[in-house]
Amino acid sequence: MSPSEASGPPRAIPDGYAAIPVSAEQLGAPLRICAIVRREADAIGGHLVVLRDLVDAQVLLGCILDAGGVPQGWVEIWVQNLNALPDTVAACREGLTNRVLDERWMRHAKALHEMDPTALVRTGWEENHPRPTYLNLASGEPACPVDGVTGAAWVLCKDDGLLERKGVPPYSSSLHRYLYLPNEKDETPLVPATEWAPTSPSTRSLADAMREYRECVPLNLGCGLMLVRRLNPVGYEAFVDLLSGGSWEGVLHGRTALPAGLGPRDLNEADPSLPLGGRLFLGQHGRWGRIVETFHLKLRLLADAIHAVQTLVTHHQSPLLNLCADSFEVEMGRLGYGLPFLWTSRVALADPGDAVALPIVASDTRYYLRAGAAGTSVYRPAAAGEPVRGRGTARIRAVVLGTREQTVIQGTFDAQERIMAGQMDLLWLRLNLGDKRMDLYGYIDPESALAAGEIRFRTVGQRLGPDEVAALKAAEGVPLRNTPFEVVPLLSTPCDLYSLGVLAVRTLLVNPRTTLPVALDEVLSLARQVAVEYDASLSLGERIRRLFDADRRWVVSLGPQGLSYDEVAPEDAFDLVPTELWWDTLAAVVRMFPGIGPDSACRDLGDAPVGGLHKVFDRALEDFNALLLRTRSLIVIDWRFNREVFSVIRSQLGGGGAYQSSSSSSSSS
């Protein structure tokens, strides 16, 4: 089978699965957008094939089905889902409402379309809420629920006035959603469409209202906005492993591996007409060819990933704050004859990020929090820890009128919890002053507190009204007990740059013999060491070379042998890759970690220019573009023979460190 014959979508739905349209309006249409549903629920994965979960959405596997029941393309179906949002920090939830999330969704859909118009399938659901929807496995059709008594269709209620009259939170300023019967007007019952929505005498339970649909599969009961985009089934890590010599498991649903044909071709299938099964150009050159070409393609992946993040940040002017390998997917192009399929790849960003702007009223300053659920990740810097929350006693020391008529509050806070805070951390306090609820955001000065357990704070400037200023002044010196607080790390795009640095470590240095935590620890140790030995007269690559010359342990832990699954001795790896190129690659990675030393592109995790958050990635892109130009020459010019000669010379001279001999010889080549 030729590469072109192996390309293209499969011509049948996988056995045991069905394709069901996601909206009733599509029934009878020649082309339908369908969700892929397992007829018998998987013990782990259930009925729907969930590709991934986002902070405000679930991403499902789907297809575009023609009138003959043949899938003409595989897609991702994003369904807005708010049920995970109660796990976010309180200060973050203050900035999240249905209106904010809807605007965020529409803005992201627009950014995806502008970045790649062919990747997004425009349906109108990006801006208009669909009706609540079940999938009926028995009939193979969608089911939009109706009231069992009147037969009227349930729809999403966005009428704030009606909701408030019914004693439940409004749509626009809360995270709660309700279904209603529009024709019933004020007599309509309400059905909570989010798991944690408050109830009132006017509400009916979802289970009671939807009793007739118990045998159906819920798809979008909250009437969430939807988004359909082309499926790129190969994950970033899976593709990196393919480059290194591994194989691809395919799309998994629970323990079931769906057919490899969901991709543009079976990536584990070799093409006997091309060297190395059609993966690489230089496969016929053996280990040298594989490592050199793999090196170039991995640098391409990283440059793609950095550019994808920068493009999205340029559109949103907001960080992502949740980047990891799972944030990216690899798009595989259709093959031309004789083109190795690994060269058809392009990285796409699969996750719009978790960042939420803090709702600091009447302030010119913008700060961002991560809205995702609590947890640690190797891709997240330690300084971007989880918020500390609780209650304590606040005392206002002074209310000061600052610049541009902004009011600044200086105060003391006493809490039972141990508060560990850095310079870029923010303290959120909620004060109740009479009938006024006031949210304050301030910086912590841990060195100025006098008593154990106390901290001093100074708020960011806010333009407050005369009544609010008077209430704050009246409270000066008064202990305000039982005050809720959170200490949250202030983050911006340097946090994303750190995550991309970890991604670079995962791409270049991890193989079956070295784990990501170990490789990352070694790179951070290298970064700290070159910071200690900083010399402005020497390039970062040159200083890294000197460290490797002085201590062979760096050669063993951070040499180019990590590029491949092949068993390659560290010294031999430096015979295969020009050493200056490797030093400069490590230098590019070191610069991506903020705040380690003078070489870092950013001073700290908040060091991003206002209105230019995307500029944080400029240096990294510049570095990797330069590396790509240099590694490309290794593929179109045969350096192998020079390397073999240098290896023989080194062995005749009695060793002495392959990385040293290659360094001097490559510069003379």
Secondary structure, 3 states (H helix, E strand, C coil): CCHHHHCCCCCCCCCCEEEEECCHHHCCCCEEEEEEEEEEEECCCEEECEEEEECCEEEEEEEEEECCCCEEEEEEEEEECCCCHHHCCHHHHCCCCHHHHHHHHHHHHHHHHHHCCCCEECCCCCCCCCCCEEEECCCCEEECCECCCCCCECEECCCHHHHHHCCCCCCCCCCCCEEECHHHHHHCCEEECCCCCCCCCCECCHHHHCHHHCCCEEEECCCCCEEEEECCCEEHHHHHHHHHCCCCCCCEECCEECCHHHCCCCCCCCCCCCHHHHCCCHHHHHHHHHHHHHHHHHHHHHHHHHHHHHHHHHHHCCCCCCCCHHHEEEEECCCCCCCCHHHHEEEEECCCCCEEECCCCCCCCCCEEECCCCCCCCCCCCCCCCCEEEEEEEEEEEEEECHHHCEEEEEEEEECCCCCCCCCEEEEEEEEECCEEEEEEEEEECCCCCCCCEEEEEECCECCCHHHHHHHHHCECCCEEEEEEEEEECECHHHHHHHHHHHHHHHHHCECCECHHHHHHHHHHHHHHHHHCCCCCCCHHHHHHHHHHHCHHHHHHHCHHHHCCCCCCHHHHHHHCCHHHHHHHHHHHHHCCCCCCCCCCCCCCCCCCCCCHHHHHHHHHHHHHHHHHHHHHHHHCCCHHHHHHHHHHHHHCCCCCHHHHHHHHHHHC
